[in-house]
Every structure is written in structure tokens, then in C-alpha cells.
């Protein structure tokens, strides 16, 4: 019985997050920041496997963010974010290929700015 209750609680928690799109976007930004920092650490430690893993996870998040854009409602902002997200993917790809922390640091800076702007705009935290 406890097992079923745990599953129901997890399901309900997941639905709460999905029902609030602003919170979901914030969670994606925070995940991208976390994985970028992990990738940066992996480069410093010459851990190629972890570097690739965390860069790919960050890229996956940016792809999801691109897929979530609504160009009709978002207008110019959606087009701007599309380009910004695509550029972050480009930087992450370069970081992966060239093993350069500088590219990841640029991505981290942008993600931090996105988090702050999103919190200010939506009021979520």
C-alpha cells in the first residue's frame, strides 16, 4: 500500500509542475544551469564521459526550450529566444569538441540571466 501511495504522490507532484508552465520553464533553466556546471567540472577533471553526458543533457534542455516557444503569441521575443537558445547549443557543441571551459562559462552566464529575467517576468521562484 505504501508503494502505491508513493507512486500517487510522485504523479501528483509531476502534474503540479506541468500545470504551471512558468514553473516548468524555470525548472528547465535551472536544470540547464546545473548540467552546465557539471560539464564545466568534468572538463576541469578531464572526464570525457561525464563532459559529453552533461553537455548533451544541457543541449537536450535547450532543444526542449526551443520546442516550447510559441511564435504566434511570443512574437519577436520568441524569435529572439529561438536564436539565443540555438547559439547556446552551438557554444556547447564547441565546448564539447574543443574541450574549452570558456564556452560553457558563456552558456552559464546566459542561463543565469535567463533565470533572473524569467523570475522577474513571471513571479515564479
trRosetta pair geometry for C-beta under 8 A, 3 or more apart (Angstrom, degrees):
i j d omega theta_ij theta_ji phi_ij phi_ji
1 4 5.9 -54 -155 34 36 109
1 5 6.5 36 150 -18 67 105
2 5 5.6 -55 -149 37 35 113
2 6 6.4 38 152 -22 67 103
3 6 5.8 -54 -153 33 30 112
3 7 6.6 29 151 -17 63 105
4 7 5.6 -53 -150 36 35 112
4 8 6.3 34 152 -19 67 105
5 8 5.6 -53 -146 37 33 111
5 9 6.3 35 154 -20 65 105
6 9 5.7 -53 -147 36 31 112
6 10 6.4 30 155 -18 64 106
7 10 5.8 -55 -148 37 31 110
7 11 6.2 33 153 -21 65 107
8 11 5.6 -53 -147 36 31 114
8 12 6.3 30 155 -18 65 107
9 12 5.8 -56 -146 38 30 110
9 13 6.3 30 155 -19 65 106
10 13 5.7 -54 -147 36 31 111
10 14 6.4 32 154 -19 64 105
11 14 5.8 -56 -152 35 30 111
11 15 6.4 27 153 -17 64 107
12 15 5.7 -55 -147 37 32 111
12 16 6.5 39 154 -25 65 101
13 16 5.7 -49 -151 28 33 114
13 17 6.8 29 153 -15 62 104
14 17 5.9 -59 -156 37 33 109
14 18 6.4 27 152 -16 67 110
15 18 5.6 -56 -142 39 35 109
15 19 6.1 37 158 -25 68 106
16 19 5.9 -56 -147 32 27 111
16 20 7.0 1 160 2 60 107
17 20 6.6 -75 -155 46 29 93
17 23 6.0 -123 -145 111 64 119
17 24 5.8 110 161 -84 83 83
17 27 6.6 18 -162 -22 122 159
18 24 6.4 56 -114 -79 38 134
20 23 3.9 39 108 17 118 117
20 24 6.5 159 92 -19 64 85
20 124 7.3 139 155 -107 125 135
21 24 5.3 -54 -146 35 37 116
21 25 6.5 39 157 -21 68 100
22 25 6.0 -50 -152 32 31 110
22 26 6.6 32 149 -17 62 105
22 118 7.5 165 -167 177 84 99
22 122 4.1 167 -160 -164 134 147
22 123 7.9 23 147 55 154 68
22 124 4.7 167 128 -25 110 140
23 26 5.6 -54 -151 37 35 114
23 27 6.3 38 150 -22 67 104
23 124 5.1 -158 -83 -154 67 146
24 27 5.6 -52 -149 34 32 113
24 28 6.6 35 151 -20 64 101
25 28 5.6 -51 -152 33 35 113
25 29 6.5 36 150 -18 66 102
25 65 7.3 88 -139 -120 85 92
25 68 7.1 -173 -94 119 96 155
25 118 6.3 -148 115 -152 114 142
25 122 7.9 143 62 -31 123 162
26 29 5.6 -52 -150 36 34 112
26 30 6.3 31 153 -16 66 107
26 115 6.9 84 -144 -136 78 77
26 118 5.7 177 -89 124 82 135
26 119 7.0 82 -115 -74 124 76
26 122 7.5 -130 -50 65 116 144
26 124 5.3 -139 -26 106 150 127
26 125 7.7 -150 -168 -125 161 13
27 30 5.7 -54 -144 40 31 111
27 31 6.2 36 153 -21 64 105
28 31 5.6 -53 -147 36 30 113
28 32 6.4 33 153 -20 64 104
28 61 5.3 159 -170 -164 88 103
28 64 6.2 -139 -135 95 136 121
28 65 5.8 158 138 -72 144 97
29 32 5.7 -55 -150 35 31 112
29 33 6.4 31 152 -19 65 105
29 111 5.9 158 -167 -165 83 88
29 114 5.4 -152 -130 108 130 113
29 115 4.9 166 138 -82 137 82
29 118 6.3 -176 -15 18 160 155
30 33 5.6 -51 -148 35 34 113
30 34 6.3 35 153 -20 65 105
30 115 6.7 89 -70 -110 70 126
31 34 5.6 -53 -146 36 32 111
31 35 6.2 24 159 -12 67 108
31 57 7.7 -109 158 152 102 106
31 61 5.5 -178 97 -102 110 145
32 35 6.1 -57 -142 43 28 105
32 36 6.1 32 156 -23 63 109
32 58 5.1 91 -146 -142 73 81
32 61 4.4 -153 -75 98 95 149
32 62 6.6 91 -116 -53 135 78
32 65 8.0 -14 -50 -30 144 135
32 107 7.9 -114 160 160 106 108
32 111 5.2 -156 105 -122 111 136
33 36 5.8 -55 -146 35 27 113
33 37 6.5 26 156 -17 62 106
33 108 6.5 88 -138 -137 74 73
33 111 4.6 178 -79 131 85 138
33 112 6.7 98 -114 -67 127 66
33 115 6.8 -4 -44 -45 143 138
34 37 6.0 -59 -155 36 28 109
34 38 6.6 28 149 -18 64 106
35 38 5.4 -50 -147 36 37 115
35 39 6.3 40 152 -22 67 102
35 54 4.7 -179 -173 -165 81 85
35 55 7.8 169 149 -72 104 19
35 57 4.4 -135 -142 96 150 115
35 58 4.4 -169 102 -63 121 86
35 61 7.1 159 33 -6 142 136
36 39 5.6 -52 -149 35 32 112
36 40 6.4 38 151 -22 64 103
36 54 7.3 169 -80 152 18 108
36 58 5.2 89 -66 -105 76 147
36 92 7.8 -98 -110 -102 93 110
36 104 5.6 164 -171 -168 90 95
36 107 5.4 -151 -133 106 140 116
36 108 5.0 179 126 -79 137 84
36 111 6.4 177 10 3 153 154
37 40 5.5 -48 -148 32 34 116
37 41 6.5 36 153 -18 64 104
37 108 6.7 89 -68 -110 74 127
38 41 5.7 -55 -151 37 32 112
38 42 6.3 34 150 -22 65 106
38 50 6.9 -111 158 168 97 107
38 54 4.2 -153 97 -122 107 152
39 42 5.5 -52 -147 35 33 114
39 43 6.6 36 153 -21 65 100
39 50 7.6 -172 -109 134 48 78
39 51 5.5 81 -153 -144 75 57
39 54 3.8 -158 -65 101 83 117
39 55 4.8 103 -125 -59 143 72
39 58 6.5 -65 -18 -10 142 136
39 92 7.8 10 134 -143 171 96
39 95 7.1 72 144 128 128 137
39 104 5.7 -158 100 -124 111 142
40 43 5.9 -52 -153 31 31 110
40 44 6.7 31 150 -17 63 105
40 101 5.6 75 -144 -140 85 95
40 104 4.7 -175 -79 118 90 144
40 105 7.0 91 -112 -63 131 70
40 108 7.1 -3 -45 -47 142 138
41 44 5.6 -55 -152 36 34 114
41 45 6.2 16 155 -5 68 112
41 50 7.9 -51 91 125 88 133
42 45 5.9 -66 -143 49 30 101
42 47 4.3 -93 -155 70 82 101
42 48 7.7 148 160 -73 109 10
42 49 8.0 -122 -161 72 130 51
42 50 3.8 -154 -116 100 132 105
42 51 3.9 -168 116 -67 124 68
42 53 7.8 166 -89 47 168 92
42 54 6.1 160 0 25 141 131
43 46 7.5 29 -175 -76 32 34
43 47 8.0 -84 -52 46 19 69
43 51 5.4 92 -66 -111 68 124
43 95 7.2 -80 -73 175 147 100
43 99 5.9 157 -143 -166 105 71
43 100 7.7 -31 -166 83 151 6
43 101 5.3 178 97 -75 143 84
43 104 7.0 -177 2 3 146 148
44 101 6.8 48 -61 -82 83 135
45 50 7.7 9 72 58 120 136
47 50 4.2 15 124 31 120 113
47 51 6.1 152 92 -24 67 87
48 51 5.5 -55 -144 34 30 116
48 52 6.3 28 160 -17 66 105
49 52 6.2 -59 -153 36 26 106
49 53 6.3 27 152 -20 62 111
50 53 5.3 -54 -144 38 34 117
50 54 6.1 20 164 -10 70 109
51 54 6.5 -67 -147 42 22 98
51 55 6.1 18 160 -14 63 113
51 96 6.8 151 142 -121 102 71
51 99 7.5 3 -177 -119 163 78
52 55 6.0 -58 -140 41 26 108
52 56 6.1 26 160 -19 63 111
52 96 6.4 82 -107 -143 65 112
53 56 6.1 -65 -154 37 22 109
53 57 6.5 20 152 -19 62 108
54 57 5.4 -46 -143 34 37 114
54 58 6.4 38 156 -19 65 102
55 58 5.7 -55 -151 37 32 111
55 59 6.3 34 151 -19 66 105
55 92 5.1 157 -162 -180 95 102
55 93 7.9 136 166 -80 125 34
55 95 6.4 -168 -115 89 131 111
55 96 4.8 162 129 -75 168 110
55 104 7.8 -93 -99 -95 96 112
56 59 5.5 -51 -145 37 33 113
56 60 6.3 40 153 -24 65 103
57 60 5.6 -50 -150 32 31 116
57 61 6.8 33 151 -20 62 101
58 61 5.7 -51 -154 31 35 112
58 62 6.7 32 150 -15 65 103
58 88 8.0 -110 150 149 107 111
58 92 5.7 -163 95 -121 120 149
58 107 7.2 65 164 154 144 147
59 62 5.7 -55 -151 38 35 109
59 63 6.4 38 151 -21 67 104
59 89 5.4 84 -134 -129 89 87
59 92 5.3 -166 -70 101 93 148
59 93 7.4 77 -96 -59 134 79
60 63 5.6 -52 -149 35 32 113
60 64 6.5 34 151 -19 64 104
61 64 5.6 -53 -151 36 34 112
61 65 6.4 37 150 -20 66 103
62 65 5.4 -49 -146 35 36 115
62 66 6.4 41 152 -21 65 100
62 85 4.7 163 -167 -170 96 94
62 86 7.8 158 157 -73 122 28
62 88 5.3 -161 -111 87 148 118
62 89 5.1 -163 100 -63 146 93
62 92 7.6 -178 5 5 146 145
63 66 5.6 -49 -150 34 33 113
63 67 6.4 32 151 -17 64 106
63 89 7.2 79 -59 -92 77 135
64 67 5.6 -55 -147 39 33 112
64 68 6.3 32 153 -23 65 108
65 68 5.7 -57 -147 34 31 111
65 69 7.3 51 151 -42 60 89
65 81 7.4 -112 151 160 108 113
65 85 5.2 -161 94 -118 118 144
66 69 6.0 -37 -165 -2 37 115
66 82 5.9 83 -134 -129 88 72
66 85 5.0 -169 -66 105 90 146
66 86 6.9 79 -95 -61 134 78
69 74 6.1 -79 -170 30 83 159
69 78 4.5 128 -175 -158 109 100
69 81 6.1 176 -103 87 125 119
69 82 5.7 -65 -5 -70 176 94
70 73 4.3 12 118 39 124 105
70 74 5.1 129 78 -13 71 103
70 78 6.2 -115 73 -101 44 146
71 74 6.0 -59 -112 55 24 100
71 75 7.4 99 -178 -74 52 17
71 78 4.7 -163 -103 110 51 145
71 79 6.7 68 -131 -59 97 78
71 82 7.8 9 -87 -42 102 139
72 75 7.9 -3 161 -59 19 59
73 78 7.5 99 75 -44 63 138
74 77 5.0 -108 179 75 89 92
74 78 2.9 100 100 -44 131 111
74 79 7.7 167 113 -11 105 60
74 81 7.4 -62 169 25 145 125
75 78 6.2 122 52 17 27 99
75 79 7.4 -58 142 0 39 101
76 79 5.6 -57 -149 39 37 111
76 80 6.1 41 152 -22 69 105
77 80 5.5 -53 -148 36 32 114
77 81 6.2 30 155 -16 66 106
78 81 5.8 -54 -145 39 30 109
78 82 6.3 39 152 -27 63 104
79 82 5.5 -48 -148 30 32 118
79 83 6.7 29 155 -13 62 103
80 83 6.0 -61 -157 38 31 107
80 84 6.2 28 150 -18 67 110
81 84 5.3 -54 -141 40 35 114
81 85 6.0 35 160 -19 69 105
82 85 6.1 -55 -145 37 24 107
82 86 6.3 24 155 -18 61 110
83 86 5.6 -56 -144 38 30 112
83 87 6.3 32 156 -21 64 106
84 87 5.8 -55 -151 34 29 111
84 88 6.7 31 151 -21 63 102
84 110 6.9 -179 -179 -171 107 133
85 88 5.6 -51 -152 31 35 113
85 89 6.7 38 149 -19 64 101
86 89 5.6 -51 -155 32 36 114
86 90 6.6 40 146 -21 65 102
87 90 5.3 -48 -151 33 38 116
87 91 6.5 39 151 -18 67 101
88 91 5.6 -50 -148 37 35 111
88 92 6.3 35 152 -18 65 106
88 107 5.1 101 -150 -125 93 97
88 110 6.1 -140 -89 82 114 148
88 111 7.7 96 -132 -57 145 88
89 92 5.7 -54 -146 38 31 111
89 93 6.3 35 153 -22 64 105
90 93 5.7 -54 -149 34 29 113
90 94 6.5 29 152 -17 63 105
91 94 5.6 -54 -150 37 33 111
91 95 6.3 37 151 -22 66 104
91 103 4.4 179 -178 -172 86 97
91 104 7.5 162 141 -72 104 34
91 106 5.6 -116 -156 81 153 121
91 107 5.3 180 99 -58 132 102
92 95 5.5 -48 -146 33 34 115
92 96 6.4 37 153 -21 63 104
92 103 7.0 172 -80 139 27 115
92 104 7.1 70 -109 -95 67 73
92 107 6.0 59 -64 -76 88 157
93 96 5.7 -53 -152 34 31 113
93 97 6.3 21 154 -12 65 110
94 97 5.8 -60 -142 43 31 105
94 98 5.5 -7 172 14 71 118
94 100 6.9 -31 134 46 91 116
94 103 5.0 -171 88 -111 105 159
95 98 6.7 -68 -123 56 19 86
95 99 7.4 60 176 -111 53 11
95 100 5.6 -111 -122 65 61 70
95 101 7.3 70 -142 -99 109 18
95 102 8.0 -163 -101 64 94 54
95 103 3.7 -149 -66 80 94 125
95 104 4.8 94 -130 -46 157 86
95 107 7.6 -72 -23 -5 147 131
96 99 7.7 8 -178 -68 18 49
98 103 7.3 105 61 -12 116 138
100 103 5.1 84 91 -1 101 101
100 104 7.7 175 106 0 60 85
101 104 5.5 -62 -158 43 48 110
101 105 5.9 51 146 -27 78 104
102 105 5.5 -52 -146 34 32 115
102 106 6.7 37 153 -22 63 100
103 106 5.8 -51 -157 29 34 113
103 107 6.7 32 147 -16 64 104
104 107 5.4 -52 -151 36 39 113
104 108 6.2 43 150 -23 68 103
105 108 5.5 -48 -144 35 34 115
105 109 6.5 40 153 -23 63 102
106 109 5.7 -52 -152 32 31 114
106 110 6.6 28 152 -16 64 105
107 110 5.8 -57 -151 37 33 110
107 111 6.3 32 153 -20 67 106
108 111 5.7 -54 -145 36 31 111
108 112 6.4 33 155 -21 64 105
109 112 5.9 -55 -152 33 28 111
109 113 6.6 26 152 -16 63 107
110 113 5.7 -57 -152 38 33 111
110 114 6.3 35 151 -21 67 106
111 114 5.5 -53 -147 36 33 114
111 115 6.4 38 153 -23 66 102
112 115 5.7 -50 -149 31 31 113
112 116 6.6 28 154 -15 63 105
113 116 5.9 -56 -149 38 32 109
113 117 6.2 28 155 -15 66 110
114 117 5.8 -58 -143 41 29 108
114 118 5.9 29 158 -21 66 110
115 118 5.9 -58 -145 37 25 110
115 119 6.3 25 158 -18 63 107
116 119 5.9 -55 -147 35 28 110
116 120 6.3 25 156 -16 63 109
117 120 5.8 -58 -148 39 30 111
117 121 6.0 24 157 -17 67 112
118 121 5.8 -58 -141 40 28 108
118 122 5.8 -7 172 10 66 116
118 124 7.3 -36 140 56 92 104
119 122 6.7 -72 -131 52 19 87
119 123 7.3 63 180 -107 53 8
119 124 6.3 -109 -121 72 61 61
119 125 5.8 59 -139 -92 112 70
120 123 8.0 14 -175 -65 16 46
